[in-house]
Structure formats: structure tokens, C-alpha cells
């Protein structure tokens, strides 16, 4: 139009009377145009990289990478260690927990902090992984804490030195008795395993209570009980029961995962019981179990299985289906800047990587989904943030209010790096199909889904 059909060189000459007004106007026009052009070029580059990427070369490079694990020097291993503090997460009833110990190590006239983290799978291998940090490097400590505690939730319960050493020994014994190897770093934590500590039965019971979240509702008591019962976790079942409950009532001998459970009160002639419909899973096989539970003071007093039957994978998917809300952003500039910002925005988020990107899974701060009469395994996820290798950020949530709040958070914190490109609402979860696929952009994945559902002529 005539309003901008002028010589641009004149507009940007300092002497030009048009400079002060028009340079600002032109910049308002140029910046969005440049952003669009940059994104278009980036899309084309992504496609080119995707087409010509040599997977074998990438795999060879990964094989050549060496991870150098930090550890204690031989002198530190033999040095005097004074106990400072310890905690355990009260997540035992979820089948996992983290143990943390802090020591003051005296070495060569200097004092250094030793931080030890143990990640424990109580259902399976006992101590699954270990991380030790020597010194007061805040970055190393935060990285270790995030990698161990990220996404776990629960509270940190203080332990005495005896309790901390005892619980490490208990789970190390479980690891070995089940035929697993202890994780790397035995030279750092071996002094814990050789320590001479003993506990009385009442002290062991008190320690176990510390590892369990308090039960505050009938629904929470039932959901925890079923989760532990189907996992064949005898110790937790005993803890959750008012009287002995036989362990042979489950339909299968293998440990099962409780994927979904619904609870309905049932009025008997003189009491109230609860009818449960549970969807359980083992090695990709799903089964529905109908059971009845009675409670006394939020502990299980009776449990019986009424019936059970197998369901197909598609039926299980329908039972577990829920809406999924996805917002897609093009990243302006270097994606590493976004990767650096997200952990600070969502401390405690679980980080997972694959060849196509990095995923940050943010969990809700508690396990309140276990207090609901309709429980789902993954209802504790607040949001997912996936930074792709092809320059996109994909944000995912499972309710409209949640995705709206996440969009505001991203805009406020890293909006300068992001250009919103699309929003989607799916009737069922599809995001993990995108992650596992080989797509350069989320829009390509959506086109793939649309093609998949087009009726044949």
C-alpha cells in the first residue's frame, strides 16, 4: 500500500524526519514476518536433517561416549565419617522410596560433606540405583537429588543414624537374596553394609511406619491395599490390615500392577462393605477383578475375590482412556535454552531422554488420586513437557484448566523463546505414540492419525 511504499533506506537514515516514527512502525511489521520466515526455514531444515540423518553414525557416536562416574578417593573411603542427617520418603506403599544420608568426612585436615542417595524398588530388586556427591557443589547436589527424587512425591521423613543404616542394610539384603547385583558405588557405601546395627521388633515396626504415608480416608485405605495385594507385598498388606488376610486370594501368582479401581459402598443388613472393580496388568495382559472389602478404622478387616476375567488390550485401553490436551510451540533460537529453563520452572520433574528429544514429567505434589473412589494409575501427572530434537516444545495435560495454566506459566517464563503453532484436544491418550514414532513435527503425527482413521472407499 502507499503508506509503506517508500524507500526503506530513507526510513533508516538518521537525518530522515521519518526515522523516529517509521523505524518503530517498520520493526513492528518486520519482527513477526522474520519469526514466521525463521520457523519456515527451520521446518525445512528439520525435514532435510530427518531425511538424511544416519542412525548408524549416531549410534556409533553414542557407543564411543564414556561416562566418567564421580567417586570418593581411596583416602576418603577410609576416613572418619560423622553422621549429620538422613531422611526417607514416605512412599513405601507406592512400591518405591528414596533414602538419603549426609556425613561429614574428615580428610587430610579438611572437612567435606558426603551426600548419599539410594533409590529403592520395594516390589522387586531392592536398591536399584545409588548416587554419591562429595563436597558442597550445589549443582551436583541438586542434580543428584532431582535424578533420584524427581517425580516421586511424598514427604521426607527424618531418620536417626541407626534407622538410616538399618533400612539401607534391609534393602541391600533384599537385592542380594533375589539374585540381583548391588548398584555401582559399593566402595562408597560399603561401610553402611558392614556396620553392626540391630533393631528390636517394635523399632522395625516404627521404622516401617515412617516409610508409609498416613491413611486418612476409606478410599485411600482400599486403593493402597489392593495395589499392595496384587503386587504380592505381604509386609505392606499386613500393615494395612486389621487382622491377618490370606495372600492366596489373588487370581494370579505373579505380581500385578493396579491400573484402575472403582469403589462403591454396599449396605449389608448390619454393616457396610465396599465393592471394587479393579483393572490389573501383568506383562501386557489385562484382567478385571471384582472384590469385596470391609474396613475397621481404615484398615482392612476382610477381603474376598468374587470373580475375575481377562480383557483384551483394546478393551483395557478404552477403560483407561481419558482426554488429552496438547499445545505445540516452535522454539525460536536454541532449544538448549528451553531445556535449561524447564528444570528450574518445574523442580522435581522426572527427566527422560530418547533419540528424538527430552521429556520432563511433572507430578502432582501428593498422591491424592488414591483418595478418590475412581483411581487411575497415571492421575498423579500434572503436565508433560517434551523438547524435540527438531525444535518444538510439546506441552501435554489431562484437563482443560491444567493445560491453560501450563500455557500461562510457559508464556511468563520462556515466552520469548516460543511461538505457539497449534492446540489439540484428543479423546484418548496419543502423546506417547508421537514420542515413540519417528516424526519431525507434531503436525505430521496428527496427519498420520487422520490418514489412519480415514474410511476406505
C-alpha positions as CSV (number, residue, x, y, z in Angstrom):
1,X,0.0,0.0,0.0
2,X,1.0,3.7,-0.3
3,X,1.6,4.0,3.4
4,X,4.8,1.8,3.2
5,X,5.8,2.2,-0.5
6,X,8.7,4.4,0.4
7,X,12.5,3.9,0.1
8,X,13.5,1.8,3.1
9,X,17.0,3.3,3.1
10,X,15.5,6.7,3.6
11,X,13.4,5.4,6.6
12,X,16.5,4.2,8.4
13,X,18.7,7.3,7.7
14,X,19.3,9.2,11.0
15,X,18.7,12.5,9.2
16,X,15.4,11.4,7.9
17,X,12.4,13.1,9.6
18,X,10.6,9.7,9.1
19,X,13.2,7.8,11.1
20,X,11.9,8.1,14.7
21,X,8.3,7.2,13.8
22,X,8.6,4.9,10.8
23,X,11.6,2.8,12.1
24,X,9.4,1.7,15.0
25,X,6.5,1.0,12.7
26,X,8.6,-1.0,10.3
27,X,10.1,-3.0,13.1
28,X,6.6,-4.0,14.3
29,X,5.9,-5.3,10.8
30,X,9.3,-6.9,10.2
31,X,9.7,-8.8,13.5
32,X,6.6,-11.1,13.1
33,X,7.5,-11.6,9.5
34,X,11.0,-12.6,10.4
35,X,9.7,-15.0,13.1
36,X,7.4,-16.7,10.5
37,X,10.2,-16.9,8.0
38,X,12.6,-18.3,10.6
39,X,10.1,-21.0,11.5
40,X,9.5,-21.9,7.9
41,X,13.3,-22.3,7.3
42,X,13.6,-24.3,10.5
43,X,10.8,-26.7,9.3
44,X,12.6,-27.2,6.0
45,X,15.9,-27.8,7.8
46,X,14.2,-30.3,10.1
47,X,12.8,-32.3,7.2
48,X,16.2,-32.2,5.5
49,X,18.0,-33.4,8.6
50,X,15.4,-36.1,9.1
51,X,15.7,-37.4,5.6
52,X,19.5,-37.6,5.6
53,X,20.2,-38.5,9.2
54,X,22.4,-41.5,9.5
55,X,21.2,-43.5,12.5
56,X,24.1,-45.9,12.4
57,X,26.6,-43.0,12.8
58,X,24.6,-41.6,15.7
59,X,24.6,-44.9,17.4
60,X,28.3,-45.3,16.9
61,X,28.9,-41.9,18.4
62,X,26.9,-42.9,21.4
63,X,28.9,-46.1,21.8
64,X,32.1,-44.0,21.8
65,X,30.9,-41.7,24.6
66,X,32.3,-42.6,28.0
67,X,30.5,-41.7,31.3
68,X,33.0,-40.9,34.0
69,X,31.4,-41.6,37.3
70,X,32.4,-39.4,40.2
71,X,33.5,-41.1,43.4
72,X,35.5,-40.9,46.6
73,X,39.2,-41.1,46.7
74,X,40.8,-44.1,48.4
75,X,41.8,-41.9,51.4
76,X,38.3,-40.6,51.8
77,X,36.8,-44.1,51.8
78,X,39.0,-44.9,54.9
79,X,38.5,-41.5,56.6
80,X,36.4,-40.8,59.7
81,X,32.8,-40.1,58.9
82,X,30.4,-38.3,61.3
83,X,26.6,-38.6,60.8
84,X,24.8,-35.3,60.1
85,X,21.3,-36.2,59.0
86,X,19.1,-38.6,57.0
87,X,15.6,-39.0,55.6
88,X,13.4,-41.5,53.8
89,X,10.4,-40.7,51.6
90,X,7.1,-42.0,52.9
91,X,6.3,-43.6,49.6
92,X,6.7,-47.3,50.6
93,X,3.0,-48.1,49.8
94,X,3.7,-47.0,46.2
95,X,6.4,-49.6,45.9
96,X,9.3,-47.2,45.8
97,X,11.2,-45.0,48.1
98,X,14.4,-42.9,48.4
99,X,16.9,-43.0,51.3
100,X,19.3,-40.0,51.9
101,X,22.2,-39.8,54.3
102,X,24.6,-36.9,54.9
103,X,28.0,-37.4,56.5
104,X,30.9,-35.1,57.5
105,X,34.1,-36.7,56.1
106,X,37.4,-35.7,57.6
107,X,40.3,-36.0,55.1
108,X,43.7,-34.5,55.2
109,X,42.8,-31.9,57.8
110,X,39.7,-30.8,55.8
111,X,36.0,-31.5,56.4
112,X,33.8,-32.3,53.4
113,X,30.1,-33.2,53.2
114,X,29.2,-36.6,51.7
115,X,25.7,-36.9,50.4
116,X,24.3,-40.4,49.6
117,X,21.1,-41.2,47.7
118,X,19.6,-44.7,47.4
119,X,16.6,-45.4,45.1
120,X,14.7,-48.5,46.2
121,X,12.2,-50.7,44.4
122,X,10.5,-52.4,47.3
123,X,8.5,-54.7,45.0
124,X,11.4,-56.0,43.0
125,X,15.2,-55.6,43.2
126,X,15.6,-53.6,46.4
127,X,18.3,-51.0,46.0
128,X,18.0,-50.1,42.3
129,X,20.5,-47.2,42.0
130,X,22.9,-45.2,44.1
131,X,24.3,-41.7,43.7
132,X,27.0,-40.1,45.9
133,X,28.1,-36.5,46.0
134,X,31.3,-35.4,47.8
135,X,31.6,-31.7,48.7
136,X,29.3,-28.7,48.6
137,X,28.8,-28.2,44.9
138,X,25.2,-27.0,44.8
139,X,24.8,-28.0,41.2
140,X,26.0,-31.6,41.7
141,X,23.8,-32.0,44.8
142,X,20.7,-30.6,43.0
143,X,21.3,-32.8,40.0
144,X,21.6,-35.9,42.2
145,X,18.5,-35.0,44.2
146,X,16.5,-34.4,41.1
147,X,17.6,-37.6,39.4
148,X,16.6,-39.7,42.5
149,X,13.6,-37.8,43.9
150,X,12.2,-36.4,40.6
151,X,8.5,-37.3,40.3
152,X,8.4,-39.4,43.4
153,X,6.3,-37.1,45.6
154,X,5.6,-37.8,49.2
155,X,7.3,-36.3,52.3
156,X,10.8,-36.5,53.6
157,X,10.8,-38.2,57.0
158,X,13.8,-37.7,59.3
159,X,15.7,-40.8,60.3
160,X,18.3,-41.4,63.1
161,X,21.7,-42.8,62.1
162,X,20.7,-46.3,63.3
163,X,17.4,-46.2,61.3
164,X,19.1,-44.9,58.2
165,X,21.9,-47.6,58.3
166,X,19.4,-50.3,59.1
167,X,17.0,-49.5,56.2
168,X,19.9,-49.5,53.7
169,X,21.0,-52.9,55.0
170,X,17.5,-54.3,54.8
171,X,17.1,-53.4,51.1
172,X,20.6,-54.4,50.2
173,X,19.8,-57.8,51.7
174,X,16.6,-57.9,49.6
175,X,18.7,-57.1,46.5
176,X,21.1,-60.0,47.0
177,X,18.5,-62.5,48.2
178,X,16.5,-62.0,45.0
179,X,19.6,-62.6,42.8
180,X,20.3,-59.0,41.8
181,X,23.6,-57.1,42.0
182,X,24.1,-54.1,44.2
183,X,24.5,-50.9,42.1
184,X,27.9,-49.3,41.3
185,X,29.4,-47.4,44.2
186,X,29.8,-50.2,46.7
187,X,33.2,-48.8,47.6
188,X,31.4,-45.6,48.7
189,X,28.6,-47.1,50.7
190,X,30.1,-50.4,51.7
191,X,30.8,-49.1,55.3
192,X,27.0,-48.9,55.7
193,X,26.5,-52.6,54.9
194,X,29.3,-53.7,57.2
195,X,28.0,-51.6,60.2
196,X,26.9,-53.6,63.2
197,X,23.3,-52.4,63.9
198,X,20.4,-54.2,65.4
199,X,16.8,-53.3,65.9
200,X,14.1,-54.7,68.1
201,X,10.8,-55.8,66.5
202,X,9.0,-52.7,67.8
203,X,11.7,-50.5,66.4
204,X,11.5,-52.2,63.0
205,X,7.7,-51.6,63.0
206,X,8.2,-48.0,63.9
207,X,10.7,-47.6,61.0
208,X,8.3,-49.2,58.6
209,X,5.5,-46.8,59.7
210,X,7.9,-43.9,58.9
211,X,8.2,-45.1,55.3
212,X,4.4,-45.1,54.8
213,X,2.1,-42.1,54.1
214,X,-0.7,-41.7,56.7
215,X,-4.1,-43.2,55.8
216,X,-6.8,-40.5,56.0
217,X,-9.8,-42.0,54.1
218,X,-11.5,-45.3,53.4
219,X,-10.9,-45.0,49.7
220,X,-7.2,-44.4,50.3
221,X,-7.0,-47.4,52.5
222,X,-8.7,-49.6,49.9
223,X,-6.7,-48.4,46.9
224,X,-3.4,-48.8,48.8
225,X,-4.5,-52.3,50.0
226,X,-5.4,-53.5,46.5
227,X,-2.2,-52.1,45.0
228,X,0.0,-53.9,47.5
229,X,-2.1,-57.1,47.5
230,X,-1.9,-57.5,43.7
231,X,1.8,-56.8,43.9
232,X,2.1,-59.7,46.4
233,X,3.6,-57.3,49.0
234,X,3.0,-59.3,52.2
235,X,4.6,-56.8,54.6
236,X,2.5,-53.8,53.3
237,X,-0.7,-55.9,53.3
238,X,-0.1,-56.8,56.9
239,X,0.5,-53.2,57.7
240,X,-2.8,-52.2,56.0
241,X,-4.9,-54.9,57.6
242,X,-6.7,-55.1,60.9
243,X,-6.3,-58.8,61.1
244,X,-4.4,-61.5,59.0
245,X,-5.5,-61.6,55.4
246,X,-4.6,-64.7,53.3
247,X,-2.3,-63.9,50.4
248,X,-3.6,-66.7,48.1
249,X,-6.8,-64.9,47.1
250,X,-5.4,-63.0,44.1
251,X,-6.3,-64.6,40.7
252,X,-2.6,-64.9,39.7
253,X,0.6,-65.9,41.3
254,X,2.6,-63.2,39.5
255,X,2.8,-59.7,40.8
256,X,0.3,-57.4,39.1
257,X,0.0,-53.6,38.6
258,X,-3.2,-51.9,39.7
259,X,-4.1,-49.7,36.7
260,X,-7.6,-48.7,37.7
261,X,-10.0,-49.2,40.5
262,X,-13.6,-48.1,41.3
263,X,-15.1,-48.3,44.8
264,X,-18.8,-48.4,45.7
265,X,-20.2,-48.7,49.2
266,X,-22.5,-51.7,49.7
267,X,-25.1,-51.8,52.6
268,X,-25.4,-55.1,54.3
269,X,-28.0,-55.9,56.9
270,X,-25.8,-54.7,59.8
271,X,-22.7,-53.3,58.2
272,X,-21.1,-51.5,55.2
273,X,-18.7,-53.1,52.9
274,X,-17.1,-51.9,49.6
275,X,-17.4,-53.4,46.2
276,X,-14.3,-52.9,43.9
277,X,-13.8,-53.3,40.2
278,X,-10.0,-53.5,39.6
279,X,-8.2,-53.5,36.2
280,X,-4.8,-55.2,36.8
281,X,-1.9,-55.8,34.4
282,X,1.0,-58.2,34.1
283,X,3.3,-58.5,31.0
284,X,0.8,-56.8,28.7
285,X,-2.1,-59.0,29.9
286,X,-5.1,-57.3,31.5
287,X,-7.6,-58.7,33.9
288,X,-10.7,-57.4,35.7
289,X,-11.1,-58.5,39.3
290,X,-14.3,-58.0,41.3
291,X,-13.8,-58.0,45.1
292,X,-15.4,-57.0,48.4
293,X,-13.6,-55.3,51.2
294,X,-14.6,-54.5,54.8
295,X,-12.9,-51.9,57.0
296,X,-12.2,-51.3,60.7
297,X,-10.8,-47.9,61.5
298,X,-9.5,-47.5,57.9
299,X,-7.8,-50.9,58.0
300,X,-8.9,-54.0,56.0
301,X,-10.8,-56.5,58.2
302,X,-11.9,-58.8,55.3
303,X,-11.2,-59.3,51.6
304,X,-12.7,-61.7,49.1
305,X,-12.5,-62.0,45.3
306,X,-15.9,-62.5,43.8
307,X,-14.9,-63.0,40.2
308,X,-12.2,-62.3,37.6
309,X,-11.9,-62.4,33.8
310,X,-9.4,-61.3,31.1
311,X,-9.9,-58.4,28.8
312,X,-8.3,-57.5,25.5
313,X,-5.7,-54.8,25.1
314,X,-8.2,-52.6,23.2
315,X,-10.8,-53.1,26.0
316,X,-8.2,-52.1,28.6
317,X,-7.3,-49.1,26.5
318,X,-10.9,-47.9,26.4
319,X,-11.2,-48.4,30.2
320,X,-8.0,-46.3,30.8
321,X,-8.8,-43.7,28.1
322,X,-9.0,-40.0,29.1
323,X,-8.9,-36.7,27.2
324,X,-5.5,-35.4,26.4
325,X,-4.8,-31.7,25.7
326,X,-1.7,-30.7,23.7
327,X,-0.2,-27.3,22.9
328,X,2.7,-27.2,20.4
329,X,5.3,-24.4,20.2
330,X,8.1,-23.7,17.7
331,X,11.2,-22.9,19.6
332,X,12.9,-19.6,18.4
333,X,16.6,-20.0,18.6
334,X,18.5,-22.7,20.5
335,X,16.4,-25.4,22.1
336,X,19.1,-25.9,24.7
337,X,18.0,-22.6,26.3
338,X,14.5,-24.1,26.8
339,X,16.0,-27.3,28.2
340,X,17.9,-25.3,30.8
341,X,14.9,-23.4,31.9
342,X,12.4,-26.2,32.3
343,X,14.0,-28.0,35.3
344,X,14.1,-24.7,37.2
345,X,10.4,-24.0,36.4
346,X,9.3,-27.5,37.5
347,X,11.7,-28.7,40.2
348,X,11.3,-32.4,40.9
349,X,10.1,-33.2,37.3
350,X,11.2,-36.6,36.1
351,X,13.5,-36.3,33.1
352,X,13.6,-38.9,30.3
353,X,15.6,-38.8,27.1
354,X,15.3,-40.6,23.8
355,X,16.9,-40.1,20.4
356,X,14.2,-37.6,19.3
357,X,14.1,-35.4,22.4
358,X,14.0,-34.8,26.2
359,X,10.8,-35.2,28.2
360,X,10.1,-33.6,31.6
361,X,7.2,-35.2,33.5
362,X,5.8,-33.0,36.3
363,X,3.9,-34.9,39.0
364,X,1.3,-33.6,41.4
365,X,2.7,-32.8,44.8
366,X,0.9,-35.6,46.6
367,X,-0.9,-38.9,46.0
368,X,-4.4,-37.5,46.4
369,X,-5.7,-39.6,43.5
370,X,-5.5,-42.5,45.8
371,X,-8.2,-40.9,48.0
372,X,-10.7,-41.0,45.1
373,X,-13.4,-43.6,44.6
374,X,-12.2,-43.9,41.0
375,X,-8.5,-44.4,40.9
376,X,-6.2,-44.4,37.8
377,X,-2.5,-45.2,37.8
378,X,-1.4,-42.0,36.0
379,X,-3.7,-39.5,37.5
380,X,-0.8,-38.1,39.5
381,X,0.7,-36.5,36.4
382,X,0.2,-32.7,36.2
383,X,1.9,-32.0,32.9
384,X,4.5,-33.2,30.4
385,X,6.9,-31.0,28.5
386,X,8.7,-32.6,25.5
387,X,11.5,-30.7,23.8
388,X,12.1,-32.4,20.4
389,X,15.4,-32.6,18.5
390,X,13.6,-30.8,15.7
391,X,12.9,-27.5,17.5
392,X,9.5,-27.9,19.1
393,X,8.1,-27.9,22.6
394,X,5.1,-30.1,23.1
395,X,3.1,-29.4,26.3
396,X,0.6,-32.0,27.5
397,X,-2.1,-32.1,30.3
398,X,-5.1,-34.1,31.1
399,X,-7.7,-31.4,31.8
400,X,-8.5,-28.0,30.2
401,X,-7.8,-26.0,33.3
402,X,-4.4,-27.7,33.7
403,X,-3.2,-27.0,30.1
404,X,-4.4,-23.4,30.3
405,X,-2.4,-22.9,33.5
406,X,0.7,-24.5,31.9
407,X,0.4,-22.2,28.8
408,X,0.4,-19.2,31.1
409,X,3.4,-20.5,33.0
410,X,5.4,-21.1,29.8
411,X,4.4,-17.7,28.4
412,X,5.5,-15.9,31.5
413,X,8.8,-17.8,32.0
414,X,10.1,-18.6,28.4
415,X,7.6,-16.9,26.1
416,X,10.5,-15.1,24.3
417,X,11.7,-18.5,23.1
418,X,8.4,-19.8,21.9
419,X,6.0,-19.3,19.0
420,X,2.6,-21.1,19.6
421,X,1.8,-23.1,16.5
422,X,-1.2,-25.4,17.3
423,X,-3.5,-26.7,20.0
424,X,-5.3,-30.1,20.1
425,X,-7.8,-32.0,22.2
426,X,-7.8,-35.8,21.8
427,X,-10.4,-38.1,23.2
428,X,-7.8,-40.6,24.3
429,X,-4.0,-40.5,25.0
430,X,-1.9,-40.4,21.9
431,X,1.1,-38.4,23.0
432,X,3.3,-41.4,23.7
433,X,2.7,-42.7,20.2
434,X,4.2,-39.5,19.0
435,X,7.2,-39.9,21.3
436,X,7.8,-43.5,20.2
437,X,7.3,-42.6,16.5
438,X,9.7,-41.0,14.1
439,X,8.1,-37.7,13.3
440,X,9.8,-34.3,12.8
441,X,6.8,-32.3,13.8
442,X,3.7,-32.9,15.8
443,X,1.5,-31.8,12.8
444,X,3.0,-34.8,10.9
445,X,1.9,-37.1,13.6
446,X,-1.6,-35.6,13.5
447,X,-1.7,-36.1,9.7
448,X,-0.7,-39.7,10.3
449,X,-3.6,-40.2,12.7
450,X,-6.0,-38.6,10.3
451,X,-4.8,-40.8,7.5
452,X,-5.2,-43.8,9.8
453,X,-8.8,-43.1,10.5
454,X,-9.9,-42.1,7.0
455,X,-12.6,-44.6,5.8
456,X,-11.7,-46.8,2.9
457,X,-13.6,-46.1,-0.3
